[in-house]
Amino acid sequence: MPITLNLKVHDDYLEAEFIGNREVENELEESIRIWSEIPLICEVHGLHKIMAISLLNRRLKLDNTFKFTERFDTIGWKPQFKLAGVVFDEELRMEYEVMATFIRNFGYPCQVFNTTKEAKNWLLNF
């Protein structure tokens, strides 16, 4: 099943929920396509804080993780965007930490959390 993205606009942040199974053949292209929607919604609503909730079966492969984060600026991400990732599975959360490190290295504030409560607290109090 391809990845679907559910977006919910809150007063102070955008909630982006990713659901489905990541397919190996087109994982990079699919991620770029889906994540390109987020900056557009943020711009329309004047938001710069994003809570990304992953309900996916796995993260991007390591080489695609770097390629993906390297293209953040070309898909519309701004330096003022702040990203809180939520991954409920502990093993996957540790793997997403690699992606968060890449994102931070490209200049975007990013942290990964186990709960939406922790993520929201960090987003709104940073």
Helices and strands as residue ranges (DSSP letters): E 4-9, E 14-20, H 27-35, H 37-45, E 49-56, H 62-70, G 73-75, E 82-87, H 90-105, E 110-113, H 116-125
